[in-house]
Amino acid sequence: MKHIRFAICAALQLLILMGAKAQQIQTTTASNYDRGYAVKVGDQAPDDFELVLTDGTKTSLKQLRGKIVVLQFTASWCSVCREEIPHLESEVWKAFKDKNVVLIGIDRDEPLAKVQKYHQEMQVSYPFALDPGADIFGRFANKKSGVTRNVVIDAGGKIIYLTRLYNTDEFNAMVKVIDQQVNQPVAKTTDL
């Protein structure tokens, strides 16, 4: 009888420890899931800023409302960004630019000449914008967080997908989300 009680107590303690460990893992995973973002999927995208492109033209998320917008946070020193950019060019920009999709690379806190050189080196045709002081970046992520990041925003201004670093599975899932938005059936209205 003593052995049975001891075994039951030991099993209960083990279950309690396992539960605590599972809770710790779940909490750690949840805190890592945001990956430094200040926003989350489902949030209305911050739109209280202007984007100044490297050619001097200006735009904003407010002006782009009605389009699907992909903001790619990047920097010339980021090797992962350099790995991802050719995929963004071919699988997002070239695939969707004629389908109501806008892709803008937002260069984190680098001067115009450096951003223009980076844009030219990467041989991309989608526009780059400047982000002095990483102020635009800071509206979407903790300024101490790194790039590369993609923020996909639907036509109504809502964030529908976030990526961090370049992971082919995550990137392919992002492309699928964009494709679904592009091919989403338009609700038909009927006159009564």
TORTORKE-848158 format. One record per residue (C-alpha): residue in three letters; x negated, y negated, z. Coordinates in steps of 0.02 Angstrom, whole numbers, plus 32768, in hexadecimal, padded with zeros to 4 digits. Last residue first. Layout:
<rs>
{r 'ala'; {X; Y; Z}}
...
</rs>
This chain:
<rs>
{r 'leu'; {86A1; 770D; 7523}}
{r 'asp'; {85F5; 76F3; 74D9}}
{r 'thr'; {857E; 7781; 74F1}}
{r 'thr'; {84D1; 7776; 7536}}
{r 'lys'; {8447; 77EE; 7509}}
{r 'ala'; {83BC; 7813; 7583}}
{r 'val'; {8318; 781B; 7528}}
{r 'pro'; {82CA; 78C7; 7527}}
{r 'gln'; {821F; 78CE; 7579}}
{r 'asn'; {819E; 78EF; 74F3}}
{r 'val'; {8127; 7865; 7527}}
{r 'gln'; {8142; 7886; 75E0}}
{r 'gln'; {8128; 7942; 75C7}}
{r 'asp'; {8089; 7920; 7564}}
{r 'ile'; {8047; 78AF; 75EF}}
{r 'val'; {806B; 7936; 7671}}
{r 'lys'; {8015; 79B9; 7602}}
{r 'val'; {7F7D; 7949; 75EE}}
{r 'met'; {7F74; 7938; 76AB}}
{r 'ala'; {7F7F; 79F6; 76C0}}
{r 'asn'; {7EF0; 7A07; 7644}}
{r 'phe'; {7E89; 798C; 76AC}}
{r 'glu'; {7EAF; 79EA; 774E}}
{r 'asp'; {7E7C; 7A8F; 76FF}}
{r 'thr'; {7DE2; 7A43; 76AC}}
{r 'asn'; {7DA5; 79EF; 774B}}
{r 'tyr'; {7D57; 7944; 7736}}
{r 'leu'; {7D50; 78DB; 77D4}}
{r 'arg'; {7DF5; 78AA; 7824}}
{r 'thr'; {7E9D; 78B0; 77CD}}
{r 'leu'; {7F44; 7860; 77F1}}
{r 'tyr'; {7FEC; 787D; 779D}}
{r 'ile'; {809A; 782F; 7795}}
{r 'ile'; {807F; 7781; 77DA}}
{r 'lys'; {811D; 771B; 77BB}}
{r 'gly'; {811B; 7682; 774A}}
{r 'gly'; {81BE; 76A6; 76ED}}
{r 'ala'; {8164; 76E3; 7651}}
{r 'asp'; {8103; 7762; 76B9}}
{r 'ile'; {805B; 7744; 770A}}
{r 'val'; {7FC8; 77BD; 7701}}
{r 'val'; {7F37; 7790; 7773}}
{r 'asn'; {7E91; 77DC; 7741}}
{r 'arg'; {7DF9; 77DE; 77B2}}
{r 'thr'; {7D3E; 77E9; 7793}}
{r 'val'; {7D0C; 7794; 780B}}
{r 'gly'; {7CDD; 778B; 78C0}}
{r 'ser'; {7D2D; 775D; 7964}}
{r 'lys'; {7CE8; 76CF; 79CF}}
{r 'lys'; {7D66; 7659; 797F}}
{r 'asn'; {7DF4; 76C6; 79C0}}
{r 'ala'; {7E62; 76EA; 792C}}
{r 'phe'; {7EED; 769E; 78C1}}
{r 'arg'; {7EEC; 75E4; 78EE}}
{r 'gly'; {7E32; 75F0; 7914}}
{r 'phe'; {7E0D; 7622; 7860}}
{r 'ile'; {7E5A; 757D; 7828}}
{r 'asp'; {7DE8; 751F; 78A2}}
{r 'ala'; {7D4D; 7581; 7872}}
{r 'gly'; {7CE9; 74E1; 7893}}
{r 'pro'; {7CFA; 74B4; 77DC}}
{r 'asp'; {7D69; 7531; 7780}}
{r 'leu'; {7D4F; 751C; 76C6}}
{r 'ala'; {7DBA; 7571; 7643}}
{r 'phe'; {7D8F; 75F6; 75C2}}
{r 'pro'; {7DF4; 7615; 7525}}
{r 'tyr'; {7E0F; 76BB; 74CC}}
{r 'ser'; {7D9E; 76D9; 7435}}
{r 'val'; {7D15; 7738; 748B}}
{r 'gln'; {7C62; 774A; 7452}}
{r 'met'; {7C1C; 776A; 7501}}
{r 'glu'; {7B84; 76FE; 74DD}}
{r 'gln'; {7BF3; 7670; 749C}}
{r 'his'; {7C61; 766F; 7537}}
{r 'tyr'; {7BC6; 7677; 75A6}}
{r 'lys'; {7B78; 75E4; 7548}}
{r 'gln'; {7C18; 757E; 7559}}
{r 'val'; {7C21; 75A9; 7613}}
{r 'lys'; {7B6C; 7574; 762E}}
{r 'ala'; {7B85; 74CF; 75D1}}
{r 'leu'; {7C27; 74AB; 7631}}
{r 'pro'; {7BDD; 74C2; 76DF}}
{r 'glu'; {7C04; 755C; 7748}}
{r 'asp'; {7C80; 756C; 77D9}}
{r 'arg'; {7CDD; 760B; 77AB}}
{r 'asp'; {7D03; 7619; 76F4}}
{r 'ile'; {7DBC; 762E; 76D1}}
{r 'gly'; {7DD5; 76A1; 763C}}
{r 'ile'; {7E7E; 767D; 75EF}}
{r 'leu'; {7EEF; 76FF; 759F}}
{r 'val'; {7F98; 76C8; 755A}}
{r 'val'; {801D; 7745; 7525}}
{r 'asn'; {80B7; 771A; 74BC}}
{r 'lys'; {809D; 77AA; 7443}}
{r 'asp'; {801E; 7762; 73C9}}
{r 'lys'; {7F96; 7767; 744D}}
{r 'phe'; {7FC4; 7819; 747E}}
{r 'ala'; {7F49; 7896; 7434}}
{r 'lys'; {7EBE; 7819; 740E}}
{r 'trp'; {7EC5; 77D1; 74BE}}
{r 'val'; {7EEB; 786B; 7525}}
{r 'glu'; {7E94; 7906; 74E2}}
{r 'ser'; {7E10; 78B4; 7474}}
{r 'glu'; {7DDA; 7818; 74D2}}
{r 'leu'; {7E03; 785B; 757F}}
{r 'his'; {7D9F; 78F8; 7557}}
{r 'pro'; {7D0A; 7890; 751C}}
{r 'ile'; {7D18; 7829; 75BD}}
{r 'glu'; {7D11; 78BB; 7638}}
{r 'glu'; {7C57; 78E4; 7633}}
{r 'arg'; {7C26; 782C; 7637}}
{r 'cys'; {7C99; 7813; 76CB}}
{r 'val'; {7C45; 78A7; 7722}}
{r 'ser'; {7B9C; 7852; 7706}}
{r 'cys'; {7BD6; 77B1; 7759}}
{r 'trp'; {7B55; 7726; 7741}}
{r 'ser'; {7BB9; 76D3; 76B5}}
{r 'ala'; {7C54; 76C5; 7722}}
{r 'thr'; {7D05; 770C; 7718}}
{r 'phe'; {7DB7; 76FA; 7754}}
{r 'gln'; {7E29; 773D; 76CD}}
{r 'leu'; {7ED3; 76EA; 76CB}}
{r 'val'; {7F50; 774D; 7665}}
{r 'val'; {7FEE; 76EE; 7637}}
{r 'ile'; {8090; 7733; 75F1}}
{r 'lys'; {80E7; 76A0; 75A0}}
{r 'gly'; {8186; 7643; 75CE}}
{r 'arg'; {8127; 75D2; 7646}}
{r 'leu'; {8083; 75A0; 75F3}}
{r 'gln'; {809B; 74E7; 7616}}
{r 'lys'; {80BA; 750C; 76CF}}
{r 'leu'; {8023; 757F; 76D0}}
{r 'ser'; {7FBC; 74EC; 7697}}
{r 'thr'; {7F67; 74AB; 75FC}}
{r 'lys'; {7ED9; 7438; 75CC}}
{r 'thr'; {7E6D; 7429; 7532}}
{r 'gly'; {7DB6; 73FC; 754A}}
{r 'asp'; {7D6D; 7487; 74DC}}
{r 'thr'; {7D34; 74E3; 7579}}
{r 'leu'; {7DE7; 74EA; 75B8}}
{r 'val'; {7E24; 747D; 7646}}
{r 'leu'; {7EAA; 74DB; 76A6}}
{r 'glu'; {7F19; 746E; 7713}}
{r 'phe'; {7F51; 749A; 77C2}}
{r 'asp'; {7FEE; 74AC; 782B}}
{r 'asp'; {8027; 754C; 77D8}}
{r 'pro'; {8013; 75CD; 7863}}
{r 'ala'; {805E; 766F; 7821}}
{r 'gln'; {8108; 769E; 7869}}
{r 'asp'; {80E5; 7736; 78D2}}
{r 'gly'; {8121; 77E3; 789B}}
{r 'val'; {8073; 782E; 7893}}
{r 'lys'; {8009; 77DE; 791A}}
{r 'val'; {7FB0; 773B; 793B}}
{r 'ala'; {7F1B; 770B; 79A8}}
{r 'tyr'; {7EB7; 7798; 7959}}
{r 'gly'; {7E1A; 77D8; 79AD}}
{r 'arg'; {7E2F; 788D; 797E}}
{r 'asp'; {7EE7; 7890; 79AC}}
{r 'tyr'; {7ED8; 794C; 79C1}}
{r 'asn'; {7E49; 793F; 7A3C}}
{r 'ser'; {7EBD; 790A; 7ACA}}
{r 'ala'; {7F39; 7993; 7A9D}}
{r 'thr'; {7EB0; 7A16; 7A90}}
{r 'thr'; {7E6A; 79E6; 7B3A}}
{r 'thr'; {7F18; 79EB; 7B88}}
{r 'gln'; {7F3D; 7A95; 7B3A}}
{r 'ile'; {7E94; 7ADA; 7B70}}
{r 'gln'; {7EAF; 7A9C; 7C23}}
{r 'gln'; {7F5F; 7AE4; 7C26}}
{r 'ala'; {7F1C; 7B8C; 7BE8}}
{r 'lys'; {7E96; 7B88; 7C70}}
{r 'ala'; {7F18; 7B63; 7CF5}}
{r 'gly'; {7F85; 7BF0; 7CB5}}
{r 'met'; {7EF1; 7C68; 7CB3}}
{r 'leu'; {7EC5; 7C38; 7D65}}
{r 'ile'; {7F79; 7C53; 7D9E}}
{r 'leu'; {7F80; 7CFA; 7D43}}
{r 'leu'; {7EDD; 7D31; 7D94}}
{r 'gln'; {7F1D; 7CFF; 7E3F}}
{r 'leu'; {7FBC; 7D62; 7E20}}
{r 'ala'; {7F59; 7DFB; 7DE8}}
{r 'ala'; {7EEA; 7DF1; 7E83}}
{r 'cys'; {7F82; 7DE3; 7EF3}}
{r 'ile'; {7FD5; 7E77; 7E9C}}
{r 'ala'; {7F37; 7EDF; 7EA8}}
{r 'phe'; {7F23; 7EB6; 7F61}}
{r 'arg'; {7FD8; 7EE1; 7F82}}
{r 'ile'; {7FC2; 7F87; 7F26}}
{r 'his'; {7F21; 7FAD; 7F82}}
{r 'lys'; {7F71; 7F89; 802A}}
{r 'met'; {8000; 8000; 8000}}
</rs>
